[in-house]
Amino acid sequence: MTVEAAPGHTPGHLAIAVRDPSGGGAEGVWIVGDVLHSPAQIADPALAFASDVAPDLARAVRDRVLGRPDTVIAAGHFTDDMFGRVTRSAEARTWTPVGGSPASR
């Protein structure tokens, strides 16, 4: 488990990355806290949350989160399907809930 700086929403905000300690699997889980507030930010990471203290910095962190391969994202603010993966096509990013089919574009 590693703790990573994820500033932008609030000063000192952190995200937690969890990986298999044996190194046997490439996949991990990134617990992102206030980095993502809505599935709409998957398709458009420029959407800022009203209380982001540094919106440009928050967007840079979202871009980093959304670009991380082989990672399940734990998005606690999502009302449904809090665990998912972001896949990218030429047209859009898509949120795919763990164990489900693509949910948003």
PDB file as gemmi writes it, atoms N, CA and C in Angstrom:
CRYST1    1.000    1.000    1.000  90.00  90.00  90.00 P 1                      
ATOM      1  N   MET A   1       0.855  -1.156   0.000  1.00  0.00           N  
ATOM      2  CA  MET A   1       0.000   0.000   0.000  1.00  0.00           C  
ATOM      3  C   MET A   1       0.906   1.225   0.000  1.00  0.00           C  
ATOM      4  N   THR A   2       0.544   2.176  -0.854  1.00  0.00           N  
ATOM      5  CA  THR A   2       1.268   3.444  -0.860  1.00  0.00           C  
ATOM      6  C   THR A   2       0.254   4.578  -0.786  1.00  0.00           C  
ATOM      7  N   VAL A   3       0.683   5.655  -0.198  1.00  0.00           N  
ATOM      8  CA  VAL A   3      -0.130   6.851  -0.098  1.00  0.00           C  
ATOM      9  C   VAL A   3       0.453   7.857  -1.078  1.00  0.00           C  
ATOM     10  N   GLU A   4      -0.429   8.447  -1.886  1.00  0.00           N  
ATOM     11  CA  GLU A   4       0.022   9.379  -2.916  1.00  0.00           C  
ATOM     12  C   GLU A   4      -0.681  10.718  -2.750  1.00  0.00           C  
ATOM     13  N   ALA A   5       0.059  11.774  -2.981  1.00  0.00           N  
ATOM     14  CA  ALA A   5      -0.528  13.109  -2.936  1.00  0.00           C  
ATOM     15  C   ALA A   5      -1.558  13.230  -4.057  1.00  0.00           C  
ATOM     16  N   ALA A   6      -2.711  13.798  -3.729  1.00  0.00           N  
ATOM     17  CA  ALA A   6      -3.786  14.014  -4.701  1.00  0.00           C  
ATOM     18  C   ALA A   6      -4.425  15.373  -4.422  1.00  0.00           C  
ATOM     19  N   PRO A   7      -3.625  16.446  -4.481  1.00  0.00           N  
ATOM     20  CA  PRO A   7      -4.136  17.764  -4.116  1.00  0.00           C  
ATOM     21  C   PRO A   7      -5.072  18.327  -5.177  1.00  0.00           C  
ATOM     22  N   GLY A   8      -5.735  19.386  -4.800  1.00  0.00           N  
ATOM     23  CA  GLY A   8      -6.616  20.083  -5.727  1.00  0.00           C  
ATOM     24  C   GLY A   8      -7.992  20.289  -5.132  1.00  0.00           C  
ATOM     25  N   HIS A   9      -8.576  19.223  -4.602  1.00  0.00           N  
ATOM     26  CA  HIS A   9      -9.881  19.389  -3.970  1.00  0.00           C  
ATOM     27  C   HIS A   9      -9.705  20.108  -2.635  1.00  0.00           C  
ATOM     28  N   THR A  10      -8.811  19.575  -1.822  1.00  0.00           N  
ATOM     29  CA  THR A  10      -8.467  20.214  -0.558  1.00  0.00           C  
ATOM     30  C   THR A  10      -6.965  20.090  -0.347  1.00  0.00           C  
ATOM     31  N   PRO A  11      -6.363  21.008   0.384  1.00  0.00           N  
ATOM     32  CA  PRO A  11      -4.938  20.897   0.675  1.00  0.00           C  
ATOM     33  C   PRO A  11      -4.656  19.604   1.446  1.00  0.00           C  
ATOM     34  N   GLY A  12      -3.630  18.908   1.065  1.00  0.00           N  
ATOM     35  CA  GLY A  12      -3.231  17.702   1.769  1.00  0.00           C  
ATOM     36  C   GLY A  12      -4.020  16.459   1.418  1.00  0.00           C  
ATOM     37  N   HIS A  13      -4.921  16.537   0.434  1.00  0.00           N  
ATOM     38  CA  HIS A  13      -5.716  15.368   0.055  1.00  0.00           C  
ATOM     39  C   HIS A  13      -4.799  14.257  -0.439  1.00  0.00           C  
ATOM     40  N   LEU A  14      -5.147  13.025  -0.064  1.00  0.00           N  
ATOM     41  CA  LEU A  14      -4.337  11.861  -0.417  1.00  0.00           C  
ATOM     42  C   LEU A  14      -5.190  10.796  -1.092  1.00  0.00           C  
ATOM     43  N   ALA A  15      -4.543   9.942  -1.872  1.00  0.00           N  
ATOM     44  CA  ALA A  15      -5.174   8.751  -2.439  1.00  0.00           C  
ATOM     45  C   ALA A  15      -4.311   7.567  -2.000  1.00  0.00           C  
ATOM     46  N   ILE A  16      -4.918   6.402  -1.954  1.00  0.00           N  
ATOM     47  CA  ILE A  16      -4.204   5.209  -1.505  1.00  0.00           C  
ATOM     48  C   ILE A  16      -4.183   4.195  -2.639  1.00  0.00           C  
ATOM     49  N   ALA A  17      -3.005   3.736  -2.992  1.00  0.00           N  
ATOM     50  CA  ALA A  17      -2.837   2.700  -4.015  1.00  0.00           C  
ATOM     51  C   ALA A  17      -2.524   1.384  -3.307  1.00  0.00           C  
ATOM     52  N   VAL A  18      -3.279   0.355  -3.652  1.00  0.00           N  
ATOM     53  CA  VAL A  18      -3.105  -0.959  -3.040  1.00  0.00           C  
ATOM     54  C   VAL A  18      -2.736  -1.955  -4.129  1.00  0.00           C  
ATOM     55  N   ARG A  19      -1.642  -2.672  -3.921  1.00  0.00           N  
ATOM     56  CA  ARG A  19      -1.193  -3.699  -4.870  1.00  0.00           C  
ATOM     57  C   ARG A  19      -0.885  -4.970  -4.113  1.00  0.00           C  
ATOM     58  N   ASP A  20      -0.893  -6.074  -4.820  1.00  0.00           N  
ATOM     59  CA  ASP A  20      -0.529  -7.371  -4.260  1.00  0.00           C  
ATOM     60  C   ASP A  20       0.931  -7.301  -3.802  1.00  0.00           C  
ATOM     61  N   PRO A  21       1.201  -7.513  -2.521  1.00  0.00           N  
ATOM     62  CA  PRO A  21       2.580  -7.386  -2.030  1.00  0.00           C  
ATOM     63  C   PRO A  21       3.535  -8.409  -2.629  1.00  0.00           C  
ATOM     64  N   SER A  22       3.017  -9.509  -3.159  1.00  0.00           N  
ATOM     65  CA  SER A  22       3.903 -10.506  -3.767  1.00  0.00           C  
ATOM     66  C   SER A  22       4.390 -10.061  -5.130  1.00  0.00           C  
ATOM     67  N   GLY A  23       3.734  -9.029  -5.693  1.00  0.00           N  
ATOM     68  CA  GLY A  23       4.111  -8.568  -7.027  1.00  0.00           C  
ATOM     69  C   GLY A  23       3.603  -9.488  -8.119  1.00  0.00           C  
ATOM     70  N   GLY A  24       2.784 -10.462  -7.755  1.00  0.00           N  
ATOM     71  CA  GLY A  24       2.307 -11.440  -8.716  1.00  0.00           C  
ATOM     72  C   GLY A  24       1.292 -10.910  -9.698  1.00  0.00           C  
ATOM     73  N   GLY A  25       0.553  -9.887  -9.331  1.00  0.00           N  
ATOM     74  CA  GLY A  25      -0.474  -9.358 -10.223  1.00  0.00           C  
ATOM     75  C   GLY A  25      -0.184  -7.924 -10.589  1.00  0.00           C  
ATOM     76  N   ALA A  26      -0.536  -7.557 -11.810  1.00  0.00           N  
ATOM     77  CA  ALA A  26      -0.320  -6.183 -12.265  1.00  0.00           C  
ATOM     78  C   ALA A  26      -1.431  -5.261 -11.776  1.00  0.00           C  
ATOM     79  N   GLU A  27      -2.606  -5.832 -11.521  1.00  0.00           N  
ATOM     80  CA  GLU A  27      -3.747  -5.011 -11.161  1.00  0.00           C  
ATOM     81  C   GLU A  27      -3.670  -4.545  -9.708  1.00  0.00           C  
ATOM     82  N   GLY A  28      -4.160  -3.355  -9.488  1.00  0.00           N  
ATOM     83  CA  GLY A  28      -4.238  -2.811  -8.143  1.00  0.00           C  
ATOM     84  C   GLY A  28      -5.550  -2.085  -7.966  1.00  0.00           C  
ATOM     85  N   VAL A  29      -5.728  -1.483  -6.796  1.00  0.00           N  
ATOM     86  CA  VAL A  29      -6.900  -0.664  -6.509  1.00  0.00           C  
ATOM     87  C   VAL A  29      -6.399   0.699  -6.059  1.00  0.00           C  
ATOM     88  N   TRP A  30      -6.981   1.733  -6.620  1.00  0.00           N  
ATOM     89  CA  TRP A  30      -6.623   3.086  -6.237  1.00  0.00           C  
ATOM     90  C   TRP A  30      -7.842   3.706  -5.577  1.00  0.00           C  
ATOM     91  N   ILE A  31      -7.746   3.960  -4.283  1.00  0.00           N  
ATOM     92  CA  ILE A  31      -8.831   4.574  -3.515  1.00  0.00           C  
ATOM     93  C   ILE A  31      -8.635   6.081  -3.646  1.00  0.00           C  
ATOM     94  N   VAL A  32      -9.540   6.735  -4.390  1.00  0.00           N  
ATOM     95  CA  VAL A  32      -9.286   8.109  -4.813  1.00  0.00           C  
ATOM     96  C   VAL A  32      -9.973   9.192  -3.992  1.00  0.00           C  
ATOM     97  N   GLY A  33     -10.824   8.829  -3.072  1.00  0.00           N  
ATOM     98  CA  GLY A  33     -11.444   9.840  -2.213  1.00  0.00           C  
ATOM     99  C   GLY A  33     -12.143  10.934  -2.994  1.00  0.00           C  
ATOM    100  N   ASP A  34     -11.720  12.183  -2.812  1.00  0.00           N  
ATOM    101  CA  ASP A  34     -12.377  13.333  -3.434  1.00  0.00           C  
ATOM    102  C   ASP A  34     -11.830  13.696  -4.807  1.00  0.00           C  
ATOM    103  N   VAL A  35     -11.043  12.827  -5.412  1.00  0.00           N  
ATOM    104  CA  VAL A  35     -10.538  13.093  -6.766  1.00  0.00           C  
ATOM    105  C   VAL A  35     -11.691  13.069  -7.770  1.00  0.00           C  
ATOM    106  N   LEU A  36     -12.625  12.130  -7.589  1.00  0.00           N  
ATOM    107  CA  LEU A  36     -13.792  12.010  -8.469  1.00  0.00           C  
ATOM    108  C   LEU A  36     -15.063  12.130  -7.634  1.00  0.00           C  
ATOM    109  N   HIS A  37     -15.960  13.004  -8.066  1.00  0.00           N  
ATOM    110  CA  HIS A  37     -17.235  13.168  -7.365  1.00  0.00           C  
ATOM    111  C   HIS A  37     -18.413  12.656  -8.177  1.00  0.00           C  
ATOM    112  N   SER A  38     -18.221  12.486  -9.480  1.00  0.00           N  
ATOM    113  CA  SER A  38     -19.323  12.094 -10.350  1.00  0.00           C  
ATOM    114  C   SER A  38     -18.788  11.281 -11.526  1.00  0.00           C  
ATOM    115  N   PRO A  39     -19.553  10.294 -11.980  1.00  0.00           N  
ATOM    116  CA  PRO A  39     -19.153   9.566 -13.184  1.00  0.00           C  
ATOM    117  C   PRO A  39     -19.011  10.482 -14.401  1.00  0.00           C  
ATOM    118  N   ALA A  40     -19.662  11.643 -14.389  1.00  0.00           N  
ATOM    119  CA  ALA A  40     -19.531  12.592 -15.507  1.00  0.00           C  
ATOM    120  C   ALA A  40     -18.085  13.047 -15.671  1.00  0.00           C  
ATOM    121  N   GLN A  41     -17.307  13.022 -14.588  1.00  0.00           N  
ATOM    122  CA  GLN A  41     -15.905  13.433 -14.668  1.00  0.00           C  
ATOM    123  C   GLN A  41     -15.039  12.398 -15.375  1.00  0.00           C  
ATOM    124  N   ILE A  42     -15.558  11.201 -15.594  1.00  0.00           N  
ATOM    125  CA  ILE A  42     -14.821  10.198 -16.363  1.00  0.00           C  
ATOM    126  C   ILE A  42     -14.718  10.666 -17.809  1.00  0.00           C  
ATOM    127  N   ALA A  43     -15.851  11.034 -18.384  1.00  0.00           N  
ATOM    128  CA  ALA A  43     -15.879  11.492 -19.773  1.00  0.00           C  
ATOM    129  C   ALA A  43     -15.292  12.891 -19.924  1.00  0.00           C  
ATOM    130  N   ASP A  44     -15.457  13.723 -18.911  1.00  0.00           N  
ATOM    131  CA  ASP A  44     -14.974  15.102 -18.985  1.00  0.00           C  
ATOM    132  C   ASP A  44     -14.276  15.490 -17.678  1.00  0.00           C  
ATOM    133  N   PRO A  45     -12.966  15.173 -17.576  1.00  0.00           N  
ATOM    134  CA  PRO A  45     -12.250  15.471 -16.330  1.00  0.00           C  
ATOM    135  C   PRO A  45     -12.112  16.961 -16.037  1.00  0.00           C  
ATOM    136  N   ALA A  46     -12.481  17.817 -16.990  1.00  0.00           N  
ATOM    137  CA  ALA A  46     -12.426  19.254 -16.751  1.00  0.00           C  
ATOM    138  C   ALA A  46     -13.569  19.731 -15.857  1.00  0.00           C  
ATOM    139  N   LEU A  47     -14.585  18.891 -15.661  1.00  0.00           N  
ATOM    140  CA  LEU A  47     -15.682  19.269 -14.775  1.00  0.00           C  
ATOM    141  C   LEU A  47     -15.145  19.375 -13.349  1.00  0.00           C  
ATOM    142  N   ALA A  48     -15.262  20.545 -12.787  1.00  0.00           N  
ATOM    143  CA  ALA A  48     -14.750  20.792 -11.440  1.00  0.00           C  
ATOM    144  C   ALA A  48     -15.870  20.630 -10.421  1.00  0.00           C  
ATOM    145  N   PHE A  49     -15.500  20.227  -9.232  1.00  0.00           N  
ATOM    146  CA  PHE A  49     -16.441  20.175  -8.124  1.00  0.00           C  
ATOM    147  C   PHE A  49     -16.462  21.560  -7.485  1.00  0.00           C  
ATOM    148  N   ALA A  50     -17.611  22.013  -7.055  1.00  0.00           N  
ATOM    149  CA  ALA A  50     -17.772  23.374  -6.548  1.00  0.00           C  
ATOM    150  C   ALA A  50     -16.792  23.734  -5.443  1.00  0.00           C  
ATOM    151  N   SER A  51     -16.406  22.762  -4.627  1.00  0.00           N  
ATOM    152  CA  SER A  51     -15.526  23.094  -3.511  1.00  0.00           C  
ATOM    153  C   SER A  51     -14.058  22.750  -3.757  1.00  0.00           C  
ATOM    154  N   ASP A  52     -13.673  22.500  -5.025  1.00  0.00           N  
ATOM    155  CA  ASP A  52     -12.242  22.315  -5.328  1.00  0.00           C  
ATOM    156  C   ASP A  52     -11.524  23.622  -5.030  1.00  0.00           C  
ATOM    157  N   VAL A  53     -10.521  23.585  -4.172  1.00  0.00           N  
ATOM    158  CA  VAL A  53      -9.800  24.820  -3.834  1.00  0.00           C  
ATOM    159  C   VAL A  53      -8.806  25.210  -4.918  1.00  0.00           C  
ATOM    160  N   ALA A  54      -8.375  24.243  -5.715  1.00  0.00           N  
ATOM    161  CA  ALA A  54      -7.454  24.491  -6.820  1.00  0.00           C  
ATOM    162  C   ALA A  54      -7.925  23.655  -8.019  1.00  0.00           C  
ATOM    163  N   PRO A  55      -8.930  24.146  -8.766  1.00  0.00           N  
ATOM    164  CA  PRO A  55      -9.536  23.356  -9.842  1.00  0.00           C  
ATOM    165  C   PRO A  55      -8.551  22.838 -10.889  1.00  0.00           C  
ATOM    166  N   ASP A  56      -7.559  23.643 -11.283  1.00  0.00           N  
ATOM    167  CA  ASP A  56      -6.594  23.176 -12.284  1.00  0.00           C  
ATOM    168  C   ASP A  56      -5.747  22.026 -11.746  1.00  0.00           C  
ATOM    169  N   LEU A  57      -5.366  22.112 -10.501  1.00  0.00           N  
ATOM    170  CA  LEU A  57      -4.597  21.038  -9.874  1.00  0.00           C  
ATOM    171  C   LEU A  57      -5.463  19.788  -9.716  1.00  0.00           C  
ATOM    172  N   ALA A  58      -6.717  19.969  -9.337  1.00  0.00           N  
ATOM    173  CA  ALA A  58      -7.635  18.833  -9.209  1.00  0.00           C  
ATOM    174  C   ALA A  58      -7.803  18.138 -10.549  1.00  0.00           C  
ATOM    175  N   ARG A  59      -7.883  18.905 -11.632  1.00  0.00           N  
ATOM    176  CA  ARG A  59      -8.004  18.299 -12.954  1.00  0.00           C  
ATOM    177  C   ARG A  59      -6.745  17.513 -13.317  1.00  0.00           C  
ATOM    178  N   ALA A  60      -5.585  18.041 -13.013  1.00  0.00           N  
ATOM    179  CA  ALA A  60      -4.339  17.324 -13.305  1.00  0.00           C  
ATOM    180  C   ALA A  60      -4.301  15.989 -12.563  1.00  0.00           C  
ATOM    181  N   VAL A  61      -4.767  15.972 -11.332  1.00  0.00           N  
ATOM    182  CA  VAL A  61      -4.818  14.729 -10.561  1.00  0.00           C  
ATOM    183  C   VAL A  61      -5.834  13.771 -11.190  1.00  0.00           C  
ATOM    184  N   ARG A  62      -7.005  14.282 -11.601  1.00  0.00           N  
ATOM    185  CA  ARG A  62      -8.004  13.423 -12.273  1.00  0.00           C  
ATOM    186  C   ARG A  62      -7.427  12.821 -13.542  1.00  0.00           C  
ATOM    187  N   ASP A  63      -6.710  13.625 -14.329  1.00  0.00           N  
ATOM    188  CA  ASP A  63      -6.091  13.102 -15.553  1.00  0.00           C  
ATOM    189  C   ASP A  63      -5.124  11.965 -15.230  1.00  0.00           C  
ATOM    190  N   ARG A  64      -4.375  12.122 -14.153  1.00  0.00           N  
ATOM    191  CA  ARG A  64      -3.432  11.072 -13.740  1.00  0.00           C  
ATOM    192  C   ARG A  64      -4.183   9.809 -13.332  1.00  0.00           C  
ATOM    193  N   VAL A  65      -5.245   9.970 -12.560  1.00  0.00           N  
ATOM    194  CA  VAL A  65      -6.050   8.829 -12.122  1.00  0.00           C  
ATOM    195  C   VAL A  65      -6.660   8.119 -13.322  1.00  0.00           C  
ATOM    196  N   LEU A  66      -7.253   8.878 -14.223  1.00  0.00           N  
ATOM    197  CA  LEU A  66      -7.964   8.294 -15.353  1.00  0.00           C  
ATOM    198  C   LEU A  66      -7.029   7.667 -16.384  1.00  0.00           C  
ATOM    199  N   GLY A  67      -5.761   8.007 -16.329  1.00  0.00           N  
ATOM    200  CA  GLY A  67      -4.798   7.441 -17.270  1.00  0.00           C  
ATOM    201  C   GLY A  67      -4.033   6.249 -16.748  1.00  0.00           C  
ATOM    202  N   ARG A  68      -4.288   5.849 -15.537  1.00  0.00           N  
ATOM    203  CA  ARG A  68      -3.530   4.747 -14.928  1.00  0.00           C  
ATOM    204  C   ARG A  68      -4.077   3.404 -15.426  1.00  0.00           C  
ATOM    205  N   PRO A  69      -3.235   2.614 -16.083  1.00  0.00           N  
ATOM    206  CA  PRO A  69      -3.703   1.325 -16.612  1.00  0.00           C  
ATOM    207  C   PRO A  69      -3.739   0.240 -15.528  1.00  0.00           C  
ATOM    208  N   ASP A  70      -4.485  -0.821 -15.810  1.00  0.00           N  
ATOM    209  CA  ASP A  70      -4.529  -2.001 -14.941  1.00  0.00           C  
ATOM    210  C   ASP A  70      -4.881  -1.668 -13.494  1.00  0.00           C  
ATOM    211  N   THR A  71      -5.807  -0.763 -13.316  1.00  0.00           N  
ATOM    212  CA  THR A  71      -6.148  -0.352 -11.961  1.00  0.00           C  
ATOM    213  C   THR A  71      -7.664  -0.295 -11.798  1.00  0.00           C  
ATOM    214  N   VAL A  72      -8.123  -0.849 -10.718  1.00  0.00           N  
ATOM    215  CA  VAL A  72      -9.511  -0.667 -10.316  1.00  0.00           C  
ATOM    216  C   VAL A  72      -9.544   0.608  -9.483  1.00  0.00           C  
ATOM    217  N   ILE A  73     -10.495   1.478  -9.787  1.00  0.00           N  
ATOM    218  CA  ILE A  73     -10.639   2.722  -9.047  1.00  0.00           C  
ATOM    219  C   ILE A  73     -11.790   2.565  -8.064  1.00  0.00           C  
ATOM    220  N   ALA A  74     -11.548   2.941  -6.831  1.00  0.00           N  
ATOM    221  CA  ALA A  74     -12.590   2.971  -5.806  1.00  0.00           C  
ATOM    222  C   ALA A  74     -13.022   4.424  -5.671  1.00  0.00           C  
ATOM    223  N   ALA A  75     -14.180   4.743  -6.256  1.00  0.00           N  
ATOM    224  CA  ALA A  75     -14.701   6.107  -6.280  1.00  0.00           C  
ATOM    225  C   ALA A  75     -15.856   6.203  -5.279  1.00  0.00           C  
ATOM    226  N   GLY A  76     -15.538   6.521  -4.062  1.00  0.00           N  
ATOM    227  CA  GLY A  76     -16.502   6.488  -2.974  1.00  0.00           C  
ATOM    228  C   GLY A  76     -17.677   7.436  -3.098  1.00  0.00           C  
ATOM    229  N   HIS A  77     -17.545   8.493  -3.906  1.00  0.00           N  
ATOM    230  CA  HIS A  77     -18.653   9.432  -4.065  1.00  0.00           C  
ATOM    231  C   HIS A  77     -19.680   8.976  -5.096  1.00  0.00           C  
ATOM    232  N   PHE A  78     -19.349   7.966  -5.896  1.00  0.00           N  
ATOM    233  CA  PHE A  78     -20.316   7.485  -6.884  1.00  0.00           C  
ATOM    234  C   PHE A  78     -21.437   6.782  -6.139  1.00  0.00           C  
ATOM    235  N   THR A  79     -22.669   7.049  -6.494  1.00  0.00           N  
ATOM    236  CA  THR A  79     -23.790   6.458  -5.769  1.00  0.00           C  
ATOM    237  C   THR A  79     -23.994   4.988  -6.110  1.00  0.00           C  
ATOM    238  N   ASP A  80     -23.663   4.589  -7.303  1.00  0.00           N  
ATOM    239  CA  ASP A  80     -23.746   3.192  -7.722  1.00  0.00           C  
ATOM    240  C   ASP A  80     -22.396   2.803  -8.295  1.00  0.00           C  
ATOM    241  N   ASP A  81     -22.093   1.527  -8.226  1.00  0.00           N  
ATOM    242  CA  ASP A  81     -20.883   1.010  -8.878  1.00  0.00           C  
ATOM    243  C   ASP A  81     -19.633   1.809  -8.518  1.00  0.00           C  
ATOM    244  N   MET A  82     -19.302   1.825  -7.236  1.00  0.00           N  
ATOM    245  CA  MET A  82     -18.157   2.592  -6.758  1.00  0.00           C  
ATOM    246  C   MET A  82     -16.814   2.016  -7.203  1.00  0.00           C  
ATOM    247  N   PHE A  83     -16.774   0.724  -7.543  1.00  0.00           N  
ATOM    248  CA  PHE A  83     -15.540   0.102  -7.996  1.00  0.00           C  
ATOM    249  C   PHE A  83     -15.630  -0.150  -9.491  1.00  0.00           C  
ATOM    250  N   GLY A  84     -14.645   0.352 -10.233  1.00  0.00           N  
ATOM    251  CA  GLY A  84     -14.679   0.164 -11.680  1.00  0.00           C  
ATOM    252  C   GLY A  84     -13.337   0.442 -12.314  1.00  0.00           C  
ATOM    253  N   ARG A  85     -13.312   0.275 -13.629  1.00  0.00           N  
ATOM    254  CA  ARG A  85     -12.122   0.563 -14.430  1.00  0.00           C  
ATOM    255  C   ARG A  85     -12.489   1.608 -15.473  1.00  0.00           C  
ATOM    256  N   VAL A  86     -11.513   2.402 -15.864  1.00  0.00           N  
ATOM    257  CA  VAL A  86     -11.707   3.364 -16.934  1.00  0.00           C  
ATOM    258  C   VAL A  86     -11.048   2.791 -18.177  1.00  0.00           C  
ATOM    259  N   THR A  87     -11.836   2.683 -19.235  1.00  0.00           N  
ATOM    260  CA  THR A  87     -11.285   2.260 -20.522  1.00  0.00           C  
ATOM    261  C   THR A  87     -11.381   3.448 -21.467  1.00  0.00           C  
ATOM    262  N   ARG A  88     -10.498   3.474 -22.413  1.00  0.00           N  
ATOM    263  CA  ARG A  88     -10.439   4.621 -23.319  1.00  0.00           C  
ATOM    264  C   ARG A  88     -10.538   4.127 -24.757  1.00  0.00           C  
ATOM    265  N   SER A  89     -11.381   4.789 -25.516  1.00  0.00           N  
ATOM    266  CA  SER A  89     -11.456   4.549 -26.951  1.00  0.00           C  
ATOM    267  C   SER A  89     -11.074   5.851 -27.641  1.00  0.00           C  
ATOM    268  N   ALA A  90     -11.113   5.854 -28.946  1.00  0.00           N  
ATOM    269  CA  ALA A  90     -10.775   7.076 -29.678  1.00  0.00           C  
ATOM    270  C   ALA A  90     -11.757   8.201 -29.368  1.00  0.00           C  
ATOM    271  N   GLU A  91     -13.006   7.833 -29.051  1.00  0.00           N  
ATOM    272  CA  GLU A  91     -14.041   8.843 -28.828  1.00  0.00           C  
ATOM    273  C   GLU A  91     -14.196   9.286 -27.377  1.00  0.00           C  
ATOM    274  N   ALA A  92     -13.993   8.368 -26.433  1.00  0.00           N  
ATOM    275  CA  ALA A  92     -14.354   8.711 -25.058  1.00  0.00           C  
ATOM    276  C   ALA A  92     -13.715   7.770 -24.051  1.00  0.00           C  
ATOM    277  N   ARG A  93     -13.807   8.176 -22.790  1.00  0.00           N  
ATOM    278  CA  ARG A  93     -13.486   7.292 -21.673  1.00  0.00           C  
ATOM    279  C   ARG A  93     -14.793   6.670 -21.194  1.00  0.00           C  
ATOM    280  N   THR A  94     -14.714   5.438 -20.727  1.00  0.00           N  
ATOM    281  CA  THR A  94     -15.904   4.738 -20.252  1.00  0.00           C  
ATOM    282  C   THR A  94     -15.634   4.149 -18.878  1.00  0.00           C  
ATOM    283  N   TRP A  95     -16.580   4.282 -17.972  1.00  0.00           N  
ATOM    284  CA  TRP A  95     -16.518   3.673 -16.642  1.00  0.00           C  
ATOM    285  C   TRP A  95     -17.151   2.296 -16.745  1.00  0.00           C  
ATOM    286  N   THR A  96     -16.394   1.272 -16.421  1.00  0.00           N  
ATOM    287  CA  THR A  96     -16.909  -0.087 -16.424  1.00  0.00           C  
ATOM    288  C   THR A  96     -16.871  -0.603 -14.994  1.00  0.00           C  
ATOM    289  N   PRO A  97     -18.040  -0.778 -14.386  1.00  0.00           N  
ATOM    290  CA  PRO A  97     -18.071  -1.295 -13.019  1.00  0.00           C  
ATOM    291  C   PRO A  97     -17.411  -2.669 -12.938  1.00  0.00           C  
ATOM    292  N   VAL A  98     -16.768  -2.951 -11.841  1.00  0.00           N  
ATOM    293  CA  VAL A  98     -16.171  -4.274 -11.644  1.00  0.00           C  
ATOM    294  C   VAL A  98     -17.288  -5.300 -11.731  1.00  0.00           C  
ATOM    295  N   GLY A  99     -17.111  -6.278 -12.599  1.00  0.00           N  
ATOM    296  CA  GLY A  99     -18.115  -7.316 -12.765  1.00  0.00           C  
ATOM    297  C   GLY A  99     -19.296  -6.910 -13.605  1.00  0.00           C  
ATOM    298  N   GLY A 100     -19.239  -5.749 -14.270  1.00  0.00           N  
ATOM    299  CA  GLY A 100     -20.383  -5.286 -15.037  1.00  0.00           C  
ATOM    300  C   GLY A 100     -20.021  -4.880 -16.446  1.00  0.00           C  
ATOM    301  N   SER A 101     -20.963  -4.263 -17.105  1.00  0.00           N  
ATOM    302  CA  SER A 101     -20.751  -3.771 -18.446  1.00  0.00           C  
ATOM    303  C   SER A 101     -20.568  -2.252 -18.395  1.00  0.00           C  
ATOM    304  N   PRO A 102     -20.032  -1.640 -19.460  1.00  0.00           N  
ATOM    305  CA  PRO A 102     -19.802  -0.194 -19.447  1.00  0.00           C  
ATOM    306  C   PRO A 102     -21.055   0.569 -19.047  1.00  0.00           C  
ATOM    307  N   ALA A 103     -20.863   1.564 -18.151  1.00  0.00           N  
ATOM    308  CA  ALA A 103     -22.010   2.275 -17.580  1.00  0.00           C  
ATOM    309  C   ALA A 103     -22.157   3.703 -18.082  1.00  0.00           C  
ATOM    310  N   SER A 104     -21.054   4.375 -18.399  1.00  0.00           N  
ATOM    311  CA  SER A 104     -21.178   5.777 -18.777  1.00  0.00           C  
ATOM    312  C   SER A 104     -20.166   6.117 -19.844  1.00  0.00           C  
ATOM    313  N   ARG A 105     -20.522   7.105 -20.634  1.00  0.00           N  
ATOM    314  CA  ARG A 105     -19.622   7.599 -21.680  1.00  0.00           C  
ATOM    315  C   ARG A 105     -19.531   9.088 -21.568  1.00  0.00           C  
TER     316      ARG A 105                                                      
END                                                                             
